[in-house]
Amino acid sequence: MKRLKLITVMLALLLAAMAMVPMVSATADFQSLSHDKEIIESNYITVELAREQATITMLSMIQSGALDANWVGAKINPTPKEIYDVNGERLFYLFSVEKKGERVGEIYAAASKVLGGSVIAIGSINEPDTFEKLQTFSQKAIKEKYSGYQLISEKTVSFDFPILGSMIDLKNEKTGESKYVIIDSRDGSEKKMDTQVSSYYDQIPVEVKKQNIAIWETSRAQPKARLLQDGQKIISGLNHSTQYTDVWCAVATAQIISSKYMSPSWGQYHIADMMAAYDQYGNPKGTTPGNELDYYQATVANGGLGKGSSYDIYRPYTTWQTAHDEIENNRPLKIGRDSPSYHARACNGWLVNGGNTYLLFNDPAQYGSIYWELVGPSDTYNNFVYVR
């Protein structure tokens, strides 16, 4: 009860200090993804409500210790960035969390109830200069690759959650030809629409969207009951690493997990060699869960991690509860997903906050990317590697 009162008081103080039109689908390639347009838009959440819910979640996570001391005394910037899905629908409000003029983290707040929770991700997700870099990359692409085209519109999108990009609508002034381009915020590369871009909304079936709306409404209506279910566990001792190449997420994930057991841990070039993450010409390539085990299971003397009982599950899909059980036994694990392309992350924490279930990820895709991600008890991933 004391905790609830503290959160309520802090929220009241923040709220006292607080003083959209949906985007049309950008390209015919994504028109088919907009079949749930009505249910998404009819359940849009206002910025004010999104900020209120984000504040409640942030304060309770600070109180529980799920967010570190850097977050204590931080405030949510009241003006978020609007993030769109590649199908054109508003997806997230990205709130910057700041203290003494410095950003301490970010919150991906849901823009529609169909996502099932108010806060989809919270922590250190993107690099501080992400939006400045993205603007520079977009301007450079238009100038150097599409100099004959006029910029019609530009929106920030989540094309491979939680990674951001610019979706640019261009039109050739002479021929009338239209082009739709997505620029990666990390390196300015242009993403392939068929293999490197996915709709976040489209991955949620219609029936699940409806269930999520009910979950969102219930969790907001019963805050006191939700607090009784809260709990968490974080495995300490992991050092974050950023993958050296686009295809070495599993390699970098192994380095992150190894840092709990070794100091210093094996380097990515060595781990990549152990995981057969090079092609016949010596170029970096992706690996497989089976090849990952060649590293995890090998003895330290033979260049591995020395976890001989490690194993993987590639199918069927695995859930939050599975990760929860591993973390309860103090074993960080690798979790992979395959939409739009295979990506591995290290998981070292679970959290129940306000009745919502989260996992803590060390994501090698970006520098210092460590965040809590909303994961429903029945949500699934394509594979785990259990490091035992």
FENURUR-V888760 format. One record per residue. N is the residue number from 1. SS is DSSP state (2 for helix, 1 for strand, 0 for the rest). OMEGA is omega as a letter, one per 30 degrees, with the letter a starting at -180 (999 if undefined). Layout:
n: [N,N]
ss: [SS,SS]
omega: [OMEGA,OMEGA]
This chain:
n: [1,2,3,4,5,6,7,8,9,10,11,12,13,14,15,16,17,18,19,20,21,22,23,24,25,26,27,28,29,30,31,32,33,34,35,36,37,38,39,40,41,42,43,44,45,46,47,48,49,50,51,52,53,54,55,56,57,58,59,60,61,62,63,64,65,66,67,68,69,70,71,72,73,74,75,76,77,78,79,80,81,82,83,84,85,86,87,88,89,90,91,92,93,94,95,96,97,98,99,100,101,102,103,104,105,106,107,108,109,110,111,112,113,114,115,116,117,118,119,120,121,122,123,124,125,126,127,128,129,130,131,132,133,134,135,136,137,138,139,140,141,142,143,144,145,146,147,148,149,150,151,152,153,154,155,156,157,158,159,160,161,162,163,164,165,166,167,168,169,170,171,172,173,174,175,176,177,178,179,180,181,182,183,184,185,186,187,188,189,190,191,192,193,194,195,196,197,198,199,200,201,202,203,204,205,206,207,208,209,210,211,212,213,214,215,216,217,218,219,220,221,222,223,224,225,226,227,228,229,230,231,232,233,234,235,236,237,238,239,240,241,242,243,244,245,246,247,248,249,250,251,252,253,254,255,256,257,258,259,260,261,262,263,264,265,266,267,268,269,270,271,272,273,274,275,276,277,278,279,280,281,282,283,284,285,286,287,288,289,290,291,292,293,294,295,296,297,298,299,300,301,302,303,304,305,306,307,308,309,310,311,312,313,314,315,316,317,318,319,320,321,322,323,324,325,326,327,328,329,330,331,332,333,334,335,336,337,338,339,340,341,342,343,344,345,346,347,348,349,350,351,352,353,354,355,356,357,358,359,360,361,362,363,364,365,366,367,368,369,370,371,372,373,374,375,376,377,378,379,380,381,382,383,384,385,386,387,388]
ss: [0,2,2,2,2,2,2,2,2,2,2,2,2,2,2,2,0,0,0,0,0,0,0,0,0,0,0,2,2,2,2,2,2,2,0,0,2,2,2,2,2,0,0,1,0,0,2,2,2,2,2,2,2,2,2,2,2,2,2,2,2,2,2,2,0,0,0,0,2,2,2,0,0,0,1,1,0,0,0,0,1,1,1,1,0,0,0,0,0,1,1,1,1,1,1,1,1,1,1,0,0,1,1,1,1,1,1,1,1,1,0,1,2,2,2,0,0,0,1,1,1,1,1,1,0,0,0,0,0,2,2,2,2,2,2,2,2,2,2,2,2,2,2,2,0,0,0,0,1,1,1,1,1,1,1,1,1,1,1,1,0,0,1,1,1,1,1,1,1,1,1,1,0,0,0,0,0,1,1,1,1,1,1,1,0,0,0,0,0,1,0,0,0,0,0,0,0,0,0,0,2,2,2,0,0,2,2,2,2,2,2,2,2,2,2,2,2,2,2,2,2,0,2,2,2,2,2,0,0,0,1,1,1,1,0,0,0,0,0,0,0,0,0,0,0,0,0,0,2,2,2,2,2,2,2,2,2,2,2,2,2,0,0,0,0,0,0,2,2,2,2,2,2,2,0,0,0,1,0,0,0,0,0,1,0,0,0,0,2,2,2,2,2,2,2,2,2,0,0,2,2,2,0,0,0,0,0,0,0,0,1,1,1,0,0,0,0,1,1,2,2,2,2,2,2,2,2,2,0,0,0,0,1,1,1,1,1,0,0,0,0,0,1,1,1,1,1,1,1,1,1,1,1,0,0,1,1,1,1,1,1,1,1,0,0,0,0,0,1,1,1,1,1,1,0,0,0,0,0,1,1,0,1,1,1,1,0,0]
omega: [l,a,l,l,l,l,a,a,a,l,a,l,l,a,l,a,a,a,999,a,a,a,l,a,a,a,a,l,a,a,a,a,a,a,l,a,a,a,l,a,l,l,l,l,l,l,a,l,l,l,l,a,l,l,l,a,a,a,l,l,l,a,a,a,l,l,a,a,l,a,a,a,l,l,l,l,a,a,a,l,l,a,a,l,l,l,l,a,l,a,a,l,a,l,l,l,a,l,a,l,a,l,l,l,a,l,l,l,a,l,l,a,a,l,l,l,a,l,a,l,l,a,l,a,a,l,a,a,a,a,l,l,a,l,l,l,a,l,l,l,a,a,a,a,a,a,l,a,l,l,l,l,l,a,l,a,l,a,l,a,g,a,a,l,l,l,a,l,a,l,l,a,a,a,a,a,l,l,l,a,l,a,a,a,a,a,l,a,l,a,l,a,a,a,a,a,l,l,l,a,a,l,l,l,a,a,l,l,l,l,a,l,l,l,a,a,a,a,l,a,a,a,a,l,a,a,a,a,a,l,a,l,l,l,a,l,l,l,a,l,l,a,a,l,a,a,a,l,l,l,a,l,l,l,l,a,a,a,l,a,a,l,f,l,l,l,a,a,l,a,l,l,l,a,a,a,l,l,a,l,l,l,l,l,l,l,a,l,l,l,l,a,l,l,a,a,a,l,l,l,l,l,a,l,l,l,a,a,l,l,a,l,a,l,g,a,a,a,l,a,l,l,l,a,l,a,l,l,l,l,l,a,l,l,a,l,a,l,f,l,a,l,a,l,l,a,a,l,l,a,l,a,a,a,l,a,a,l,l,a,l,a,a,a,a,a,l,a,a,a,l,l,l,l,l,a,a,l,a,l,a,l,l,l,l,a,a,999]
